[in-house]
Amino acid sequence: MMPREIPPTAGLPPYWRDLWGINHAHLADQLSAQLALPAPQIECSGTAALMVALSTLSAARQNRRRDEVIIPAYTCPLVAMAVAHCGLRVRLCDLAPDHFDFDPEILAPLMSERTLAVIPTHLGGRVADVHRVAVEAAAHGALVIEDAAQALGAQVGEYGDMTFFSLAAGKGLSLYEGGILTARDSALRQALRQTSQSIIPQNWHRELRRCLELIAYTACYRPHGLHYAYGIPRKRALRAKDFLAAIGDNFPPEIPLHRVSRWRKNVGARALPRLPDFLKRTREQAQFRCERLRQIPRLRVLADADGRQGVWPFLMLLMPDAKSRDALLAQLWSSPHGVTRLFLHALPDYALLNKIIPVKDSVPHARNFAARLLTISNSLWLEDTAFEHICQTLEAAVQSAGAFPSPLADI
Ligand SMILES: *Cc1c(COP(=O)(O)O)cnc(C)c1O
């Protein structure tokens, strides 16, 4: 049998024919029509989109002292790096207990006349409570930027001033690297375009490299190709206990900024019509599988609040304690079934952010979340038998956890 590897997230599978052929609409127009995004602009990454957003706010501010950006203490390290690159200060807000969203009681006192922006994050496609944040931010004259990097196609962007998405490899629709930026207000959208024009350079060398990477991604993104392109290097990193490399959290300090070519946008535009059906099928699979996982006692399955509709690149689970999580990973991390961790640490615990987050704020909930979180791919390639095998391994790992774990016992 050919070796297979399930990708850790359910990315929309690329087709060879996405690489050429006719386009009936531009990517931005199509995103606007299919996903109801107001006049989106395409940037070279989600991080670049965030930097355009932050630079726009930073240039427009009247009060120079308004230089703080509040972000969750557990999120992609690139978010903190983008804030620092824009000359702004990172303020970390701890998560609510056993949740990916801000703890409202911690968020409120962090906001002040120094707050430029707050970045609620739709982690793993789960919809964050942006409405509450927006009310609070408005009271302090701060703006809200929704981080929907992992949530293209979810019901987001309704309350935030701006929203960005990532088109990186494996994140739903992909240009290998790319980002989408949109804002509700048309004057703000105009300003975002102007910022992009002035700070994002043309760099054909970089762009050519991305084009080649996109071709390679198209060639490899199926279970057999992923065995070589993702499975083997990941297993090697795990054997060396280089977890940052295994997860892909080892970001270089420089953030590439360049314009995206028409060709790469066209590839995305040709794939996009397949996205709604793909999101529907992954949503159905996720519902079904979350039901199964909820039968496992003491396992917490993260879901959307009532009335909110997210997307499902993977399923997020909280184990009873760090020990049981690590015991499970010892069995399944190096398997080809798409079981992994999301971001390795809470932000203060990344060595690569030492300069950006010099004060090691106490963020117990984020640390606890990082220590107990585990993800299962929601790729349609993960077969029911493999999923059931994961569930049974989970059952055993949960049973082996301490009998009366206190939620904060492992910090
Ligand atoms: C991936 C990611 C980003 C950054 O997007 P890139 O396109 O990789 O630059 C930001 N925030 C979150 C939550 C992410 O997962």
The ligand as an SDF file (V2000), in Angstrom:
LIG
                    3D

 15 15  0  0  0  0  0  0  0  0999 V2000
   -1.6660   31.5790   10.4830 C   0  0  0  0  0  0  0  0  0  0  0  0
   -2.1740   32.5890   11.4150 C   0  0  0  0  0  0  0  0  0  0  0  0
   -1.8420   33.9400   11.2940 C   0  0  0  0  0  0  0  0  0  0  0  0
   -0.8780   34.4440   10.2620 C   0  0  0  0  0  0  0  0  0  0  0  0
   -1.2750   34.1870    8.9450 O   0  0  0  0  0  0  0  0  0  0  0  0
   -0.1460   33.9320    7.8200 P   0  0  0  0  0  0  0  0  0  0  0  0
   -0.9230   33.9150    6.5490 O   0  0  0  0  0  0  0  0  0  0  0  0
    0.5050   32.6400    8.1310 O   0  0  0  0  0  0  0  0  0  0  0  0
    0.7780   35.0780    7.8850 O   0  0  0  0  0  0  0  0  0  0  0  0
   -2.3980   34.8210   12.1880 C   0  0  0  0  0  0  0  0  0  0  0  0
   -3.2270   34.4230   13.1580 N   0  0  0  0  0  0  0  0  0  0  0  0
   -3.5820   33.1340   13.3190 C   0  0  0  0  0  0  0  0  0  0  0  0
   -4.5340   32.7440   14.4110 C   0  0  0  0  0  0  0  0  0  0  0  0
   -3.0550   32.1730   12.4600 C   0  0  0  0  0  0  0  0  0  0  0  0
   -3.3830   30.8930   12.6140 O   0  0  0  0  0  0  0  0  0  0  0  0
  1  2  1  0
  2  3  1  0
  2 14  2  0
  3  4  1  0
  3 10  2  0
  4  5  1  0
  5  6  1  0
  6  7  2  0
  6  8  1  0
  6  9  1  0
 10 11  1  0
 11 12  2  0
 12 13  1  0
 12 14  1  0
 14 15  1  0
M  END
$$$$
